Amino acid sequence: MTDSIRFANVRLVHESEIVRGDLCIAKGKIIEPHTECSKTIDCQGLLVTPGFIDLQVNGLEGNDLTTNLERWSDVAKGLCRYGVTSFLATVLSQPLDKYFSIVKDISLSKPNGGANCLGLHLEGPHLHAGKRGAHTIEHVNEICDLEFWKKFLKNGQVKMMTLAPELTNAIDLIQILKTKNIIASCGHTDASFSIMEKAEKYGLDMATHLYNGMSTVHHRKPGPVGYILGSKKLMYSIICDGIHVHPIMVKMAYNAHPNGMILVSDANAGLYPKKNETQKSSIAGRPIEVFHDRATLEGTDVLAGSICSLNIMVYNLQKFTGCSLQQAIATVTVHPAKLLGQDRTIGRLLPGYDADFVVLDANSTETEGNEILATYVKGQLCYCHKDFKNQDFS
């Protein structure tokens, strides 16, 4: 087949196993492995995984998406360095009258030579004020304005919204999100177990960054965490940087509900490929201090997003829980693809799926984690590690 490529001698990471074989692509899609291809690349036993899907990206490498959403394309290109081929651009809480101006004239679907931006994740503004974390208190709104959202959500760019289900009109807003095929996720919440039950009944899909911005578990008041891990009816994201959540709590969540876990980077503008490249950055326009392993609101110890990339979180999950590589990879591929309703096009290395995949060095050092050697988006090489430039991956 013309303009087709065979990636020969690879170890393909599937949901339940790693299989040695070939990966063939053409016209942005994965094709049958026995197809005659016009070019062959010998990968010498390297691992190939589906491209990673990140549902929560606040920014990257100096770009803060809440204040500069027009820089999404730069973020998309940078994400390929970390194996991400699809993502949701996350906008933190803003005054209602700002939302239209934030997304005005923004096209998220144009080709950009980087990760696919699948749409927007609105984290807020309808959050519990006492659980707001790094969100600006003046921008948090504890009464859901249903008429506003009916108008704003018409543009189809919003794919996910995080809200506290206990707030006034929140259940009604969840129902509106459901009718528009928008993922409704609980987060920054003090919801009771009974409120969680009701919210799930009316369309709640998941929980945003489990444990963080939520009431703690009590044996008589299980709250959102108890509901998520006990009922196993909803999916949940988790920030696996070893800072936001203690490793043993990550292991507890994974052991309780492994099929519901989705790793998210929650990356902010302070995530750079080289540590200590910057010590100052911002999230949603608020200044943050960037240290070697975390970012906090300036002058406080309040965590403000993450500076840990998704490939490192995959490595951390294996280390924290003892799960296999393929099980860890599923939390950034198959699981988010299912939640998005796109598990027939992305998240797997099967014929007919988009040629979104990552060439991975699983033998890299503990400090580096799962190092990304090359990232392809719809069959296009979007990132290649400097040490592998001399090998023709294109």
MOBELLIN-V297650 format. One record per pair of residues at least 12 apart in sequence whose C-alpha atoms are under 8 Angstrom apart, sorted by the first residue. I is the first residue (numbers start at 1). GAP is how many residues later the second one is. If there is no record, write none. Layout:
i->[I | I]
gap->[GAP | GAP]
This chain:
i->[1 | 1 | 1 | 1 | 1 | 2 | 2 | 3 | 3 | 3 | 3 | 3 | 4 | 4 | 4 | 4 | 4 | 4 | 4 | 5 | 5 | 5 | 5 | 5 | 5 | 5 | 5 | 6 | 6 | 6 | 6 | 6 | 6 | 6 | 6 | 6 | 6 | 7 | 7 | 7 | 7 | 7 | 7 | 7 | 8 | 8 | 8 | 8 | 8 | 8 | 8 | 8 | 9 | 9 | 9 | 9 | 9 | 9 | 9 | 10 | 10 | 10 | 10 | 10 | 10 | 10 | 10 | 11 | 11 | 11 | 11 | 12 | 12 | 12 | 12 | 13 | 13 | 13 | 13 | 13 | 13 | 13 | 14 | 14 | 14 | 14 | 15 | 15 | 15 | 15 | 15 | 16 | 16 | 17 | 18 | 20 | 24 | 25 | 25 | 26 | 27 | 27 | 28 | 28 | 28 | 28 | 28 | 28 | 29 | 29 | 29 | 29 | 29 | 29 | 29 | 30 | 30 | 30 | 30 | 30 | 30 | 30 | 31 | 31 | 31 | 32 | 41 | 41 | 46 | 46 | 46 | 47 | 47 | 47 | 47 | 48 | 48 | 48 | 48 | 49 | 49 | 49 | 49 | 49 | 49 | 50 | 50 | 50 | 50 | 50 | 50 | 50 | 50 | 51 | 51 | 51 | 51 | 51 | 51 | 51 | 51 | 51 | 51 | 51 | 51 | 51 | 52 | 52 | 52 | 52 | 52 | 52 | 52 | 52 | 52 | 52 | 53 | 53 | 53 | 53 | 53 | 53 | 53 | 53 | 53 | 54 | 54 | 54 | 54 | 54 | 54 | 54 | 54 | 54 | 54 | 55 | 55 | 55 | 55 | 55 | 55 | 56 | 56 | 56 | 56 | 56 | 56 | 56 | 56 | 56 | 57 | 57 | 57 | 57 | 57 | 57 | 57 | 57 | 57 | 58 | 58 | 58 | 58 | 58 | 58 | 58 | 58 | 58 | 58 | 59 | 59 | 59 | 59 | 59 | 59 | 59 | 59 | 60 | 60 | 60 | 60 | 60 | 60 | 60 | 60 | 60 | 61 | 61 | 61 | 61 | 61 | 61 | 61 | 61 | 62 | 62 | 62 | 62 | 62 | 63 | 63 | 63 | 64 | 64 | 64 | 64 | 64 | 64 | 65 | 65 | 65 | 65 | 66 | 66 | 66 | 66 | 66 | 66 | 66 | 67 | 67 | 67 | 68 | 69 | 69 | 69 | 69 | 70 | 72 | 72 | 72 | 73 | 73 | 76 | 76 | 76 | 76 | 76 | 77 | 77 | 77 | 77 | 77 | 78 | 79 | 79 | 80 | 80 | 80 | 80 | 80 | 81 | 81 | 81 | 81 | 81 | 82 | 82 | 82 | 82 | 83 | 83 | 83 | 83 | 83 | 83 | 83 | 84 | 84 | 84 | 85 | 85 | 85 | 85 | 85 | 85 | 85 | 85 | 86 | 86 | 86 | 86 | 87 | 87 | 87 | 87 | 87 | 88 | 88 | 88 | 88 | 88 | 88 | 89 | 89 | 89 | 89 | 89 | 90 | 90 | 90 | 90 | 91 | 91 | 91 | 91 | 91 | 92 | 92 | 92 | 92 | 92 | 92 | 93 | 93 | 93 | 93 | 93 | 93 | 93 | 93 | 93 | 94 | 94 | 94 | 94 | 95 | 95 | 95 | 95 | 96 | 96 | 99 | 100 | 108 | 113 | 113 | 113 | 114 | 114 | 115 | 116 | 118 | 119 | 119 | 119 | 120 | 120 | 120 | 120 | 121 | 121 | 121 | 121 | 121 | 122 | 122 | 122 | 122 | 123 | 123 | 123 | 124 | 124 | 124 | 124 | 125 | 125 | 125 | 125 | 125 | 126 | 126 | 126 | 126 | 126 | 126 | 126 | 126 | 126 | 127 | 127 | 127 | 127 | 127 | 127 | 127 | 127 | 127 | 127 | 128 | 128 | 128 | 128 | 128 | 128 | 128 | 129 | 129 | 131 | 131 | 131 | 131 | 131 | 131 | 132 | 132 | 133 | 133 | 133 | 133 | 133 | 134 | 134 | 134 | 134 | 142 | 142 | 143 | 143 | 143 | 143 | 144 | 144 | 144 | 144 | 144 | 145 | 146 | 146 | 146 | 150 | 153 | 158 | 159 | 159 | 159 | 160 | 160 | 160 | 160 | 161 | 161 | 161 | 161 | 162 | 162 | 162 | 162 | 162 | 162 | 163 | 163 | 163 | 163 | 163 | 163 | 164 | 164 | 164 | 164 | 164 | 164 | 165 | 165 | 165 | 165 | 165 | 165 | 166 | 166 | 166 | 166 | 166 | 171 | 171 | 171 | 174 | 174 | 174 | 174 | 175 | 175 | 178 | 183 | 183 | 183 | 183 | 183 | 184 | 184 | 184 | 184 | 185 | 185 | 185 | 185 | 185 | 186 | 186 | 186 | 186 | 187 | 187 | 187 | 187 | 187 | 187 | 188 | 188 | 188 | 189 | 189 | 189 | 189 | 190 | 190 | 190 | 190 | 191 | 191 | 191 | 192 | 192 | 192 | 192 | 193 | 193 | 193 | 193 | 193 | 193 | 196 | 196 | 196 | 197 | 200 | 204 | 205 | 205 | 205 | 206 | 206 | 206 | 206 | 207 | 207 | 207 | 207 | 207 | 208 | 208 | 208 | 209 | 209 | 209 | 209 | 209 | 210 | 210 | 210 | 210 | 210 | 211 | 211 | 211 | 212 | 212 | 229 | 229 | 229 | 230 | 232 | 232 | 234 | 235 | 235 | 235 | 235 | 235 | 236 | 236 | 236 | 237 | 237 | 237 | 237 | 238 | 238 | 238 | 238 | 238 | 239 | 239 | 239 | 239 | 239 | 239 | 240 | 240 | 240 | 240 | 240 | 240 | 240 | 241 | 241 | 241 | 241 | 241 | 242 | 243 | 243 | 244 | 247 | 247 | 248 | 248 | 250 | 250 | 250 | 251 | 251 | 254 | 255 | 259 | 259 | 260 | 261 | 261 | 262 | 262 | 262 | 262 | 263 | 263 | 263 | 263 | 263 | 264 | 264 | 265 | 265 | 265 | 265 | 265 | 265 | 266 | 266 | 267 | 267 | 267 | 267 | 267 | 268 | 268 | 268 | 268 | 268 | 268 | 269 | 269 | 269 | 270 | 270 | 270 | 270 | 271 | 271 | 271 | 271 | 272 | 275 | 276 | 276 | 276 | 278 | 279 | 283 | 283 | 288 | 290 | 293 | 293 | 294 | 294 | 294 | 295 | 311 | 311 | 311 | 311 | 312 | 312 | 312 | 314 | 314 | 314 | 314 | 315 | 315 | 315 | 316 | 333 | 333 | 333 | 334 | 334 | 334 | 354 | 354 | 354 | 355 | 355 | 355 | 355 | 356 | 356 | 356 | 356 | 356 | 357 | 357 | 357 | 358 | 358 | 358 | 358 | 358 | 359 | 359 | 359 | 359 | 360 | 360 | 360 | 361 | 372 | 373 | 373 | 374 | 380 | 381 | 381]
gap->[25 | 34 | 35 | 36 | 37 | 35 | 36 | 23 | 24 | 34 | 35 | 36 | 20 | 21 | 22 | 23 | 33 | 34 | 35 | 19 | 20 | 21 | 32 | 33 | 34 | 35 | 36 | 16 | 17 | 18 | 19 | 27 | 31 | 32 | 33 | 34 | 35 | 15 | 16 | 17 | 33 | 34 | 35 | 36 | 13 | 14 | 15 | 32 | 33 | 34 | 35 | 36 | 12 | 13 | 33 | 34 | 35 | 36 | 37 | 12 | 13 | 33 | 34 | 35 | 36 | 37 | 38 | 34 | 35 | 36 | 37 | 35 | 36 | 37 | 337 | 34 | 35 | 36 | 37 | 313 | 316 | 336 | 35 | 312 | 334 | 335 | 311 | 312 | 314 | 315 | 319 | 310 | 311 | 309 | 308 | 25 | 13 | 330 | 354 | 353 | 351 | 352 | 326 | 327 | 349 | 350 | 351 | 352 | 322 | 323 | 324 | 325 | 326 | 349 | 350 | 319 | 320 | 321 | 322 | 323 | 324 | 325 | 319 | 320 | 321 | 319 | 351 | 352 | 313 | 314 | 315 | 312 | 313 | 314 | 315 | 309 | 310 | 311 | 312 | 280 | 300 | 308 | 309 | 310 | 311 | 283 | 296 | 297 | 298 | 299 | 306 | 307 | 308 | 32 | 33 | 34 | 35 | 282 | 295 | 296 | 305 | 306 | 307 | 324 | 325 | 326 | 31 | 32 | 33 | 34 | 258 | 277 | 280 | 281 | 295 | 305 | 31 | 32 | 33 | 34 | 279 | 280 | 283 | 284 | 294 | 30 | 32 | 33 | 34 | 209 | 210 | 211 | 256 | 278 | 282 | 32 | 33 | 34 | 66 | 209 | 281 | 31 | 32 | 33 | 34 | 65 | 208 | 209 | 210 | 211 | 30 | 31 | 32 | 33 | 207 | 208 | 209 | 210 | 211 | 31 | 32 | 33 | 34 | 208 | 209 | 210 | 211 | 225 | 247 | 16 | 30 | 31 | 208 | 209 | 210 | 211 | 224 | 15 | 18 | 19 | 207 | 208 | 209 | 210 | 211 | 212 | 14 | 17 | 207 | 208 | 209 | 210 | 211 | 212 | 207 | 208 | 209 | 210 | 219 | 12 | 205 | 206 | 204 | 205 | 218 | 219 | 220 | 221 | 24 | 25 | 26 | 219 | 24 | 25 | 26 | 36 | 217 | 218 | 219 | 35 | 217 | 218 | 34 | 20 | 33 | 34 | 37 | 36 | 17 | 36 | 45 | 39 | 41 | 36 | 38 | 39 | 40 | 41 | 35 | 36 | 37 | 38 | 305 | 36 | 35 | 36 | 34 | 35 | 295 | 302 | 303 | 291 | 293 | 294 | 302 | 303 | 227 | 228 | 229 | 290 | 227 | 228 | 274 | 275 | 289 | 291 | 292 | 31 | 226 | 291 | 29 | 30 | 31 | 271 | 272 | 290 | 291 | 292 | 29 | 30 | 31 | 32 | 28 | 29 | 30 | 31 | 32 | 29 | 30 | 31 | 32 | 33 | 71 | 28 | 29 | 30 | 31 | 32 | 30 | 31 | 32 | 33 | 29 | 30 | 31 | 32 | 193 | 30 | 31 | 32 | 33 | 43 | 192 | 29 | 30 | 31 | 32 | 33 | 42 | 43 | 46 | 47 | 30 | 31 | 45 | 46 | 30 | 43 | 44 | 45 | 29 | 52 | 53 | 52 | 49 | 264 | 267 | 269 | 263 | 268 | 262 | 261 | 41 | 38 | 39 | 40 | 37 | 38 | 39 | 40 | 37 | 38 | 39 | 40 | 41 | 36 | 38 | 39 | 40 | 38 | 39 | 40 | 16 | 37 | 38 | 39 | 14 | 15 | 16 | 17 | 38 | 14 | 15 | 16 | 17 | 18 | 36 | 37 | 38 | 41 | 13 | 14 | 15 | 35 | 36 | 37 | 40 | 60 | 61 | 62 | 12 | 14 | 36 | 39 | 60 | 61 | 62 | 12 | 13 | 57 | 58 | 59 | 82 | 83 | 84 | 56 | 81 | 55 | 80 | 169 | 170 | 171 | 163 | 168 | 169 | 170 | 25 | 26 | 24 | 25 | 26 | 27 | 23 | 24 | 25 | 26 | 29 | 24 | 23 | 26 | 27 | 26 | 27 | 24 | 22 | 23 | 24 | 22 | 23 | 24 | 25 | 21 | 22 | 23 | 24 | 22 | 23 | 24 | 25 | 45 | 46 | 21 | 22 | 23 | 24 | 25 | 26 | 22 | 23 | 24 | 25 | 26 | 27 | 21 | 24 | 26 | 30 | 31 | 34 | 23 | 24 | 25 | 26 | 29 | 27 | 28 | 31 | 25 | 28 | 29 | 30 | 27 | 28 | 25 | 21 | 22 | 23 | 156 | 157 | 19 | 20 | 21 | 22 | 19 | 20 | 21 | 22 | 23 | 18 | 20 | 21 | 22 | 20 | 21 | 22 | 23 | 26 | 27 | 24 | 25 | 26 | 24 | 25 | 26 | 35 | 24 | 25 | 33 | 34 | 24 | 32 | 33 | 29 | 30 | 31 | 32 | 28 | 29 | 30 | 31 | 33 | 34 | 27 | 28 | 31 | 30 | 34 | 30 | 29 | 30 | 134 | 28 | 29 | 30 | 31 | 21 | 27 | 28 | 29 | 30 | 28 | 29 | 30 | 27 | 28 | 29 | 30 | 55 | 15 | 26 | 27 | 28 | 29 | 14 | 27 | 34 | 32 | 33 | 24 | 27 | 28 | 26 | 25 | 28 | 26 | 24 | 25 | 26 | 27 | 104 | 24 | 25 | 26 | 24 | 25 | 26 | 27 | 12 | 23 | 24 | 25 | 26 | 24 | 25 | 26 | 27 | 67 | 74 | 23 | 24 | 25 | 73 | 74 | 76 | 77 | 65 | 67 | 71 | 72 | 75 | 74 | 50 | 51 | 59 | 73 | 74 | 72 | 73 | 67 | 70 | 71 | 69 | 70 | 67 | 66 | 72 | 76 | 75 | 70 | 74 | 69 | 70 | 73 | 74 | 47 | 50 | 51 | 68 | 69 | 46 | 68 | 41 | 42 | 43 | 44 | 45 | 48 | 39 | 40 | 38 | 39 | 40 | 41 | 42 | 14 | 15 | 36 | 37 | 38 | 39 | 12 | 13 | 14 | 12 | 20 | 25 | 37 | 35 | 36 | 37 | 38 | 35 | 17 | 14 | 15 | 16 | 12 | 12 | 21 | 22 | 16 | 17 | 14 | 15 | 12 | 13 | 14 | 12 | 58 | 59 | 60 | 61 | 56 | 57 | 58 | 14 | 15 | 18 | 56 | 13 | 54 | 55 | 53 | 13 | 14 | 15 | 12 | 13 | 14 | 23 | 24 | 25 | 21 | 22 | 23 | 24 | 19 | 20 | 21 | 22 | 23 | 18 | 19 | 20 | 14 | 15 | 16 | 17 | 18 | 13 | 14 | 15 | 16 | 12 | 13 | 14 | 12 | 13 | 12 | 15 | 19 | 14 | 12 | 13]
